[in-house]
Structures are given as C-alpha cells and as structure tokens.
Amino acid sequence: MSKAKVLSYTKTSKGITFKLDKGLMQLNICKADIVQVKYTILNAFENKESLVVNNKWDQPGAFTVTDVGNQVVISTSRLKIKVDKTTNAITYCNAAGNVITAEAGTNKSMAAATIAGINTYNCTSQFTSPADEALFGMGCHPLDSLSINYKGRNQDMAIKYLTGAIPVMLSTKGYGLMWDNYSASNFYGSEANNTQYKYVSESGKEVKYYFFYGPSFDTIIDLYRTATGRAPMFGKWAYGLFQSQDRYLSEAEILTVKDNYRKNHIPVDVLVQDWYYWDPLPIGSHIMKPERYPHPKQLVDSLHKANLHAMISIWPVFGKGTPNYDALEKIGGLTSITWDNVVTHTFDTYYDAHNPKARELYWQQARDSLVKRYGWDAWWIDQCEPDNGALLDERRKANFYTGKGIDYFNTYSLQHTKGVYEGWRRDIPGKRAFFLVRQSFAGEQRNASTLWSSDIECTFANFKNQVPQGINACASGIPYWTSDIGGYHWHWTAPDWSKPEFRELFTRWFQFGAFSPIFRIHGKGERAIFSKNWDEDTRAILLKYDKLRYRLLPYIYSLAGRVNTENYTMMRSLAFDFQKDANVYSIPDQYMFGPAFLVNPVTSQLYTGTGAAGKAKTREVYLPAGTRWYNFWTGEVLNGGKKLTVDVPMATMPLYVRAGSIIPMGPVMEYATEKPADKIELRIYPGANGQFKMYEDENENYNYEKGARATFTLNWNDKLRQLSISATNGSYAGMLKKHTFNIVMVKGAHGADAGETRTYEKSVVYNGKPLTVKL
C-alpha cells in the first residue's frame, strides 16, 4: 500500500490540518500531553461528536510549528511531534527530543471492504514496538487465559457475550493510546516479527486516535479521564459486601437472607434481586410479580431499616405485548436486534440506547415502575452487549438512531448507562448512582458504572483468568471492576457448594474479592456466608476476610476519593508502581491494591480433588524491586527484587505491604456506616518515607461535587521517625471534629494480621490542625 505524502499544511487554533496526495490528516493539540490524530482518504472529515470524548477542549494546548527539512515539527511544553512529509508517519518525542513511540509500517490506512453486505472501510493504525515494551489495557475478556501483557499477542476487540473491549492501551514506554472507533476491531500485537503492533477497526470513515504522554501510568489514566470524564463517588455502602444469588425467587426469601446476615452479625451492605422477578410476565414488564413480591416498597424499606441497600436487575430487552414495548415502538425507539430468551424461548427486542428520546423513555419507565417507586438504591444492568448470540451480522446491519450498527458495534452499553445515569442524577438527586454493568466501553466510568466479568463458570481455570482481566480492565481507565465470587454457574446449574472442592474454590475467590474494587458474592446456589453449605472452618476464613474488608474501609474509601479527585486507579497493574522493573511485566496474578498492598490470589486447586495430597501447598510470589516488603500476616520484612515460594494454607492469601505504607484501619462493622471513623488504628510500616491522603465526605449524596468533603495528608519521615499530619482541607455537614489515631509501628508480630492491635506506640488526638508525632 503506497503511503500518502504531505502536499501542504494549515495551522489552526487547535492544531494542524495536512493536505495529502491521498486524503487529509489532522493533529489537534488538546493539551500539552494529549494529541488527537485523524486521517482519511476521503475529501473531508466526519462532522460527528465523539460518544467517548466529552471534553470540548475549549482552551486547546499551546504549540508551535516549524518546518525542518523533510519534517513538520509540532512542539508543546511536553512533546515534540514530528510528521514525515514523505509518508505522513508521526513520531512522538518528549521535550528533550527522545523518541517515545512512532507510527510504523503503513502507519494510518483505510481499505475498502464489504462486511455483512455493507460497503465500508477497514481503518488501521500501526506503531513501532521495541522488544522491551510491555502493553496493558484493552478491557476485560473473561475467557482469556493468555498473559496479562499484550506485547506479542492478539486480541478480539468486538464486544459480545463473554468478550469485552475497551480500546485503551498503556505502554511501559510511557504513553497511552485510545482508538476512537466504535466498530468491531482487532488488536495485533506481533506485527513485523514482533517489532510493531496495529489496531484494525472493521468500519469507519477515518482513522482516529488519541495519544497520551505520561510517562507514568497514573498520569496517562488521568489524561484519559480528562478526555472522557471523571468517575463519580459511589455511596460508602458500595465498598462493602454485596450478597447476591441467581436468583432470589420471592420477597420472603430476601427477607430471610437479611435476617440471617444481621442476626449472625456478619458484615454486609447490599442485597440483590436478580432477574426474572417478573416471571411469568414478558421481559421488560418492569413488574415484580405480586404473588411472589406482594409488598415491594415494604421489602425495600425493611432492608433500609436493617441498614442494607437494595439492588435490582433491569434489562434493556422487551417482550412483545408489554406496554413498555409498545411505547418504545411508537417513538421509533426499538432496534431490529433480538435476544433468543433462554427462559421463554421468545425473541425479545433491544431498545435503541443511541436514541436520546428512547433513552429518556426507557429511564422513565424503569423509574416509575421500579426504581424511584420502591426506593431501590442500585441498578444491575445485565445483557447490554447487546447480546444476540452468534448473529453478529444482524447487529452490524441494525439501524441505530446514530447510524448503522456496524459503526456503533461497541457503544451500546456506553449509551445505555448514559441514559440511566443522567436520569438518576436528575430525578433521584440525593442518592449516589451505582450501576453494575456487564460490558463497558471507553468513557463509561463517568456513568457511575462498575464492570463485572459476566457469566463465568465455577472453576479454578475461570477464576485464574479473572485476575489479569480485572487488572487490565482497570488499566483501561475503568476504575471499578468485580467478578462473581465463586463463578456464576457450573455447567449452567448450581454446584454443590458443600463439596470440599467447591468450598476451596469459593474461599480462594472470596479472598480475591475482598481485595477487588467492588466485593460481590453472586451466582447459582446458596453461598451466603451464613449458609449451611460451609463447614465452620470455611466460614471462619470467609468471616476473617469479610471483617478485614470492613476494617480497611477508611483506606478503601480514601482510595475512592482519589479515584474521583485525582483520577486514581485502585486495582493496579504492577507496572503502575514498578514501571522500570521488567520482571513485573508479564506477571498475570499479582497487583497492587492502592499504594500499600501487594495482592497475590491463590488460583490453583491445592487441597481438594485428584492428586491433592501430592501437590505443594505453595505459590510463587515476586516482590518488586526498589523497596522492602512486609508480610501482612506475620510482619516479616523482605527485600524486593526476588521471587519467593510461599506457603498458602487455606486461610491465607499472601499479602505484602510496601515499606513506607501508612494504613488506616477502622473497627469491624456490620455495615459501612455503622460506626464513625473517629478511632483509627494507624499502621506504619517503617523502612521508607511514605504518605497517605485520608478522604471523608457525607457518604451518600453529591455534595462532595460542590466541595463538601475533607482531606488531610499523613506523612511518614523514616529517617526522623516522625509522623506529620497536615491541616484538614475542606469541610462537610456532620464532619468529625476530631480523630483519635492509635499509632502502631509494625514490627514482627506487632501490628501484623487482620485483628486489632492491642498495644500501640502512641495515641494522638487530631482536631484538624497540623500535628507532628515523634516515634
């Protein structure tokens, strides 16, 4: 394919437009470190607003343009962007002129194609990729069993059942890319003998991508969310335990679950009503069948009275003959996409989430039938690929409000969550939105969405796959991810959870869940912590991790505050914090949970099943270089930069804490707001300087967006053995006037393990004014 050369160029207020001998190219400088690239072989660019990028760049970045021989050089305070006049290929350099990355091969290209009978263009962008580069992101692909690192491998980027796609990639070379194309796509990670990679979208009228320069992963994610929107705070309750089952069949059953959790004093915050509460009415009726749910409002009120929040599953699919179907059909708000309903074996219809009027009507129907009417606190958005099985060409041929399905193949969930989030914010103003979503696309974090990894099986193999998928989903800029603890199904039925092998699976998955951004039990078969399926040894382990999660809520909620205010990432690929340590690049089953915890889930079946007696009860752990590490359970201190083979008794998921960490721990609670955070055990892990920013607000409403929140920073100076606490910044209604910090200097068994430390080095009262403590 011949390359298009530059004939001329014009500077605009936002960037440069190049006229090529074949087509046009445009570089827009959004910020000093964000560049939008567009290329087309057609006579003009599309005049369409991005569904993903919601920043209008009212004040584009400052830049200069110089013509240097065979190159046009665009300079910002952070970048030098060089355009080769012969090939139009772009090379990205830092301000010092060092190459970050460069387009390669055919760089940007469009090729005519016919797909599902539709005439279109395949759109490709191609980049160089040195041997020591590692690539992360690309979304959540629940069945993917390959490495976490995309260097040298391919990935299907078409959203369908059990396959996700978030077109965001981070490179250890210090840059990120986001492809702003919504069609089914593919990533090819080993082009030109593994020296290049390319991204191919099956349909489009232009190649379009965004380049972000870090060089840190945190900076790249910050820039991505600057372009696509911040993630709002969830209510504090959403960081506690969700109890769900496929499926509770009646009001009475849910109330029994409530009673069993509360009378046994087991920490939990959310109970969930999953699908087919409308049975035998058609899907989309939005009716809780009165014979089984005689008092829906009373049901939700009783959960609230027990300090529980209530989530309900509402689908974007409608059966014929329902008033909701007819109303949507009347305004042209239905698509031609149907789902072969596994329950009723009818073909039920998806509404058009790309149509603003249909989105609004959909929201009103759900609001008035269920959500606001009964007071539900959260919404489970299932089946939003949209799933139509193997009939993917029918999705391509569908006519959305915005255009052909082939060009909007991956954005259904993004637009669906946009409608319900905007409706919720307008009509339920005092209650933070929370949506559990089966698919996410770039930008969906702004719609209060948590991505979950779909209908995975109850097997160790599926569990093992979830760990890298969670890490990469979060590396794609979506901060909240979760999986069904235990898996969703066992050959589409419920496993026998009383069997030792399933108890082992659930225990290991629960340990991982406690250190996931959102902590959720869900799937077929009774698996609540109080269940008789668990023997007392299993239950004791589950309770240990459940209580630890609640003790860590001051830490976790502060991380959530950083997600909102700093575009932080809570579940962190090791490359976020150890970008220069190449040993971490291809570790699929270790990650950081916030700045302190190195989490190492045990994803192998060791204690049950065939051959268990002969298996070593260990797993390999790599401690990243450049710091020392504490074993959370024992307090043992180890140097980084080495592999360990560690014992993994059933009660222990290996957890390590980075030296210099400051971890605030609260009391054990039965729900997230049961007790104020006025007394905190403050664990300090000496051996390096450290910092932790505490975040607090009103826990439930949106006043934090108007500044009703408070932060203060804890600093540990290791050499001086000194803890300093900054003045509190900000305030809110009901704010604590003082905190008591019981300071624990971790040393050996002192300050180790999940329980409360009985003795502490010092107890100080902090009243919002700067404070220094010598230890």
N, C-alpha and C positions, 0 to 999 in steps of 0.2 A: 504494500500500500504506500503510495507516494505521500510525502509529508507536505503540509501546507506552509508556504513561506510567507513572511510578513512583507506586505507591499507598502503600508503606511500605518500610522497610528495617531490617535487623537487623545489628548488629556482632557478628562472631565473632573468635576468636583469630587467624584467618588473613586476614580481610578483611570484606567486607560482602555480604550477600545482599539483593537487591531483589525485592520482590513487585511485579509489573507488572499492569496491567489485562489484558494478554495475555501470560502466561508469567512467567518468572523470569530474573533476571540476577545474576551473582556476580562480584565483583572480589576476587581474592586477592593480597595483597602478599607475594610470595615473598621479595623483598629490597627495599631502598630504591629500586632501579632496575630491578626485574623485576616485572611485573604480569601475572597470569593473568586473562583475561576469559572468562566462559562465559555463554551466553544460550540460552534455549529457549522455545518456545511451548507445550511440554508441561508436565505438572504437577510434574515432578521432573527433576533432572539425572541423567545416566547415572552409575552407580557402577562405573566401569571404570578400571583403572590405565592411564596413558599408556604406549604402547610406546616413545615417543620420549623423554619427560622421565623421567629416572631419579633425580632429586633429590627426596627426600621432604620437603624444606623443614621439617626438624624444628624449626628456630628461625625462624619467619616474621619478616618485617621489621616494625619498629615503625612505627605510623601513628596518626594522629588523624583524627577525623571531625567536620566542622562542617556545619551546615545554614544555607546563606546564600541566603535568598530562594528563587529557582527552581532552586537548585543544591545538590547534596550534594558537599562538597569533602573529598577524602581526601588527607592530606598525609604525606609521608615526608621524610627528610632531603634527598632529591634531587628529589622530584617533588611537584607539586600536580595531583591528578586530579579533574577537575570532571565531575559527572554531571548532565545536564539532566533535570529531573524530568518535563518535558513529553514528551520524545522518547526518553529513556534514552541519548542520544548522549553519548559520553565525549570530553572534551578533555584532552590531556596537556600540562602546562606544567612548566617547570623550577622550581627552588625559588624563583626570583625572580618567578615568575608569567608568564614569557614562553611563548607557545604553541610547542610542539614539533610536534605534529600533532593532528588531531581526526577523529573519525568523522564521516561526512557522508552526505548522501542518505538512503537507507533504513537507514543505519548497520549494524545487525545484523538479518538477516531470515531466515526459514525459509518455504519454499513447498512444498506437497505436490507430489510428482512420481511418475510411474511410469516406471521405467527397466529395460529387459530383463525386463519383467513383474514387477518388484519395486516395491512401494509404499514410498516413502521421502520424504525432504525435501531439497530443494536448500538449502544453507546459505551465506549471503553475508555478508561484512563489507566495508564501504566507507569510504574515507578521503578527506579533502581532500588536494590535491596542488598546491602553488603552481607557477608557471611555471618557477621557477629550481631546482626539486628534481630530483635525479637518483637513480635507483633501480637497485640491483645485487643479484646473487644469483640465486636461482631454480633453481640446479643447472646441469647440463651437458646441452645439447641439440645433439648433434653436427652436425646438418644445418642449424642455424640460421645464416643468413647476414646477419641484421639487426644493428643496432647493439648495442653492449655495454650500453647504458643502456636500462632498461625504461620510462622515462618516455615515455608516448605510444604504447606498443605492447603487444600481447597476447602471451600465451604459454600453450600447451597444457601442463598440469601433470599429465598421466597417463603413468605410466611404461609404456613399451612399447619394442619394438625400435627403437633409434636415437633414442629420446626419453626424456630423464630428467626428474626433478622432485625438487628439494629445496626445501620450502616455507619458505625463509628469505630475507628481503629486508632490505637495508641502504639507508638513505636518507641523502643528504648533509645533511639537516636534523638529523642526529644521533641517529636512533633506528633500531631494527630490529624486525621482526615475524616471528614464526614461527606459521604456522597449524597447529594440532594436529589435523589431519583427514587420514585416510589414503585417502580415496576419490579417484577421478579428478577433477581440478579444472581450473580455468582462471583465469588472471590477465588482467584487462582494464585496460590502463594509460592509457586516454584517455577516461574517462567524463566526462560533463557538459562537453563542449568542452575536454577535456584539463585539467580542474581537479580531477578526482577519479580514483581507481583503486578497483577492487574485486577481491576474491578469492572465487570461487564454487566450492564443493565439491558434487559431484553428489549426495552422500548423507551423511546424518548425523542424529542426534537432538538436536544442539546446535551452535551456533557456538562455536568455542573457539580462542583465540589467545593468544600471549604477546607482551608489549611489553617491549623492552629499551631503556634510555636510555644512550647513550654519554657525551658526544656523539661521541667518536672511534670509528672503525670497529674498532680493536683492542679497545676496551672492550666494544663490542657483541658481538663474537665471543667475548670472554672470558665475558660473561654467558650467551651461547647455550650455550657448553660447560660452564659452571657448572650449567646446567639439564639438559644432555643427556649430559655425560660428556667426560672428557679423552681426547685421542688418546695412546696409548702410544708409546714409542720403538720403532722398528724396529732390527734389528741394523745395525751400521755398514755392512755389506756392501750393504744395500738402497739406499744412497745412491750406489753405484757404477753401472756399466753392466750392464743385463740384455741378454743375447743370446738371441733367440727367433726361431722361424720357424714358419710354418704349412706343414707341420709336419715335425719330425724323425721319420723312419719306423723307426728302429732304434737300438739301443744303440751299434752300430758308428758310426753317423752322428754321434751326440752326442759320442762319444769323439774322433772326427776333428775336430770343432769345438773341443773342449777343447784338443787338441794344437796346432791351428793358431793359436789365440789365444796360448797360452803360448810356443810356440817362436818366434813372431814378437814376443813381448814387448809385446803390445797390452793395455792396461788393460781388465779385465772382471771382474765379480764373480759373475754368475749365469748359468747355462744353464737353459733351459726346455724341458720336454717338454709340448707342446700335445696337443690332443685326439686321439682315435681310436687310441691305443696299444693299445686293447683289440680292435680290428678283427681278425677278423670276429665277435667275440662281441657280444652286445647292449650298448647303453649302460647304465651302472650296474653292470656286472660287477666293476669295480674290479680288473681283472686286466691286467697287462702281458703281451701275447701272447708266450709263451715262444719261439716260432720267431724273433721279432724282438728280443726282450729276454730273452735266456737267463739273465742274471745281474743282476737289478735292484738288489740290495743292493751287489753289486760295482761296478756302474755308479755309484751314488751315492757309494760310498766312494772311487772313483777321482777323482770330481770334488772331493770334500773334500780328498783328498791333493794335488790341484793348486790348493788354496786357492780353490775355486769352490763356490758354493752352488747348490742344485738346487731348481727349482720345477716342480710338476706340475699339470696341469689336471684337476680333478674336478668333475663336473657334478651338479646336483640332479635329474636326469632318469633314469628307469629303464625299461628294456625289459622286456616280459613274459617270464616263463620264467627269470628270474635269481633266485638265492636271496635277493639283497638286496630285489628287488621283493616276493617272497613274504613275507619277514619284515616288511616295512613294511606290506604289505596286511593281514597278520594282526593288527596292533595298531591298525588304522584310521588308518594314517599316510600314506595316499596321497590325492591330490586327484583331481578329475574333469578337471583341466587337462592337456591333452596337447600335445606338440610334434610337428609333422609333420617327422620327421627327414630332413634334407636329404641324408644319406648313404645311409640304408637305406630311406627312404620308408615307415617304420612310424610309428605314432602312439605315442610314448613318454610316460610319465606323470611328472608332478612329485610329489615327496613334499610333505607338509604341514609347511612350515617354521614355521607358527604353533603346531604341536602340540609341547609340550615333550618328550613321550616319543618322538615321531618324530625330533625334532632330536637327541636323545641316541642313538637307534639309528643314525641317519644318520652321526653322528660316529664311533661305534664301528666301523661297517662300514668307513669310509674309513681310520680309524686302524689297524685290524688288517690290512686288505688292502694298504694302500699307505703311508700317511704315516709312522707310527711303525715299521712293519715294515721299511721300507727306509731310513728316515732322511732323508726329504725335508725341506727347510728352509722351503719356502713353498708356498702353495696358490693356484692360479689358479681363481677362482670365476667361471665363464662362465655365460651364458644364464640369469641369475637375475632376469629382469623380473617374473614368469616369462613367457617368450616363447611365445605361442601364435598368432603371426601376426595375421591380421585378425579372429580370433574373440574379440574383446574381451568380448562379452556372455557368453561361456562362462566367462570369468574372473569376471565380475560375479556369475554365478549359482552359482559354485562354493561349496561349504561348507567353510570352514576350521574348525579347532578353535575359533577365537575368534569365528566368525560368518560372515556372507555375504561372498563375495569383493568385492562392490560396496563394502563398508565397509572392506576391507583391500586395496584395489587396489594401493596403492603401497608396502606394507611387507614384501613377500616377502624382498627382499634384506636388509633390516634384521634380520629374524628368522633368516634363514639364516646370516648372519655371526655373529649372537649365539650360535647353537648351536656353530659350529665354533670360535669364539674361546674360549668358556667351556670346551669340551672340550680345546682345545690348552693353555690355561693350567693346567688340572688335570693333564693326562696327559703333557705334554711341558714340564716346568717350567723347564728350564734354557735354553730356546731361544725367543727372542722370535718371536711370531707375525707373519706377513706374509701378507695376503690381497689379491690383485689381483681387483677386482670390477667387473662390467660395469654395475651400477647401484648407486647409493647413495641413501639417504633420510636425513632429519634424524636425528641421533644415531648414525649408522653409524661416525663417526670413533672411537668408543670400542671398536669391534670390530676394531681393527688393520687397517682397510680402506683400500686405495688405489683410487680410482675411475679407470677408464680409459674413453676415449670411444668404445668399441665399434668396429664393423666398417666403418670409413670407407674411402673409395676413395683410390687413389694418384693424386690430382690436386692441383694448386695451389689450386683452389677449396675442396676439402675441408680442405687444410692451413690456408688462410686462416681458415676457420671455427673451427679448433681453438683458436686463440689466445684469442679472447674467451670461449670455452667453458671453457677452463682457468681463466681469471681469475675468471669468475663462479661456477664450482664451488667455488673456494677462498673466494670472498666469501660463499658459503653455509655456511661453517663447516667444510667438509671439507678438511683441510689438505693431503692427498696426492692428487695428480691426475697422470695421464700419458696420452699418446696413443701409438698405434703409429707409431714413427718411419718415415716413408715411406708410411704408409697401409696398410691391410690387404690390399686387393685391387684389381685392375684388371679391371673387368667380370667379376669372380669368378674370374679366372685370375691368374697371376703376370705382372707387367710384365717387359719385357726391361730389366733394370737396367743392362745395358751401353750402352744408348742414351743419348746426351747429355741428352735432356730428363728422363729418369728419374734420371740422376746429379745433375742440378741440383736436382730435387725432393728427393731424399734428402739431399743436402748441406745445403740450407736447413732441412729438417726436423730434421736431426741437430743443427744449431747451436741451434735452439729447444729440442730435447730436453735438451741439456746444461745449460740454464737452466730446466728444469722440475723440480718437486719430486722426481719419480722419472723415471729416464733409461732408456728401453726401446726397443730395436730389435725390431720384430715385423711379420710379415705374409708374404704369399706371395712366393716367390722368394728366392734366395740373396742376402743383403745384409749378411752379416758383414763386418767391416772388412777382414779378410784376403782377401775374395772377389776372384776374377779378374774379376768384373763391373766393378770400379772401376779406372780408369786411375790412374797413380801420382799425378797432380795431385789427383784426388779423394781418394785415400787419405791424402795428406798433410794435407788440410784436415780430414778426419774424425779423424785422429790428433791434430791440434792441439787440437780441441775435447774429445776424449776425455781427453787429458792435462791440459787445463785444468780439466775437471770434477774430476779426481783431485787436482790441486794445490789446489783450493778446498774439499776435504773438511773441513779444520779450520773453515772458515767455515760450510759447509753443515751439518755435524754439530752445530755450536753453535746454528744456527737450529732444528734438530730438537729440541735440548734446550729451547729457548724454546717451541716448539710444545707440548711436554709440560708444562713447568713454569709457563708464562705464558699458555698458550692462544693462542700467536702464530700469525700467518699468514705463510708463506714466499713464496708466489706472490701478489703483492699488486696488486689494482686500484690505479691511481694515486690514487684517492680515499681510500685508507687514509692516505697520507702527504701528500696535497695537497688536502685536503677543501674548502678555500676557493678553490681555483683552478678556476673553472668551465670553463676551457679543456680540462681533462683528462677531463671527464665522459663525453664520447662518443668517446674515442679507443679503438678496439677492439683495437689491435695493439701496445700498449706496456704494460709493467708493471714493478713493482719486484720484484727477487729478493732478499729480505732488505732490510736498511736501506741497502745501498750501491749495488746495480746497477740501472740503468735499462736494460731489455732491449727491443730493437726488432727482432723477427724480420722477415726479408725473405720475404714471402709471395707475391711476384709472380714469374712466369717472365720473366726478362730476357735470358738468354744463349743460350737454345736455342728451337727451334720457329719457326713462321711469324712473320716480321716482327721477329725478334730484333735484326737489325742496326740497325733504326731506333729501337729503344727506348732511352730514357735509362737508364743503369745507376745509378739513384739511388732513394732512398726519402725520404719526408718524416718528420722526427722533431720532436716538440715537447719542449723541455726545460722541465719545470715551473718555475713562478716561485718566488721566495723563496730560491734557493740558486744556487751556481755548480756547474758540471759539468765533469768531466774526461773526455775521450775515452780510454777504457781502452787503446786500441791505440797512440795517439800521445802521450798526455799533454797534448794541447791543452786549455786551460781556456776555458770559455764561460759566459756569463751565462744564467740561466734566464729563463723568460717569453717565449720566442720559438721560432718554427718554423725548422727548418733543412732544406735539401735536401742530403742527404749521399750521397757515392759509396758504392756497395756492391759492390766486387769480390767474386767468388765466395768468396774465403777469409774475408770479413769480414761478420759480423753486427754492426751498430752496437751498441756497449755504452758506456754512460756511467756514471761513478761520482760520487756526490754529494760535494761538498766537505765535509770533516769526517769522511769514512769512514775506518775502520780495517779493513783486510782481512788476516786471517792466511792465508798460503799455505804449504802443505807441499811436499814433494818430489813428483816424478812417481812413481807407484806402479803396479804391475800388478794389485793388489787393495787393498781399502780399509784393511786392517790390516797390510799388508806391512812398513811402517816406522813406528816410533813418532813422535809429533808433538813430538820433543824439539828439533828445529831448525826454526824457523818464520821465513819471510820476512814481516815485518810492514810492509805498505804503508800509509802515512799520506798522505791526500790533504788538504793544508792549505787554509785559506780559511774554516773554520768550526770551532767546537768539535764534538767527536764522542765516541762511546762505543761499545764493543763488548764483549759478555759472552761469554767463552770457556766452553764446556761440554765436560766429558770424563767418561766412565764406563768400565765394563768391556766395552762394545761389543756384548755378545750376550745376557746374562741379564737377569733382572728385579730384580737387587739395587738398581738405581737407585731403585726404588719404596720401598725401605727406607732411602734416604738415601745409598747408595753411589755418590756422584757428586761432582764437584768443579767449582766455577765461580770465575772471577776476572774482574774488570772492567778493561778498558783504557780510559783517559780521555785525550783529547787536548785540551789548552788551547791554542787557536790564538794568542791574544794573547801568552802566555808562552812559546810554542813548547816546550811541556812535555808529555811523556807520563808519566802515572802509572798504575801497576798496583796494584790492590787486593790485600790478602791473599787467599789461596785459602780458599774456604769449602767445607768438606766433604772427604771422602777416600774412597778405594776401594782394593780389593786390586790390587796391581800398578801403582799410581799413579806417574807420573813424579815423581822427586824434584826435577828442575829442567827448565826450558825455556831454550833459547838463542833470543833474538829478534834477528834481523838486521833492523834498522830502516831502512826505505827511505822517504825523503821524496820523494814523486813530484813530479817537475818535468820537463816536456817528455818527451823520450825516456827519461830516467832513471826507472825504475820502471814504464814502460809495457809493454804487450804481455803475452803469456801466459808467456814464458820466465822463468827465474830471473834476478834482477838481480845482476850480477857484483860491483858495489861497493855498499856501504851506508854510511849515515851513522854508525851506531853498532851495536855488537853487545853485548847485555847478557844476563847470566845471571839468570834469575828462579827463586828457590827457594821460592816460596810466601809470602814476606814482602813487605809493601808496598815499592814501588820507584818512584822518580821519576827520569826521564831528561830532561835539558835538551838541546834540539836546535837 
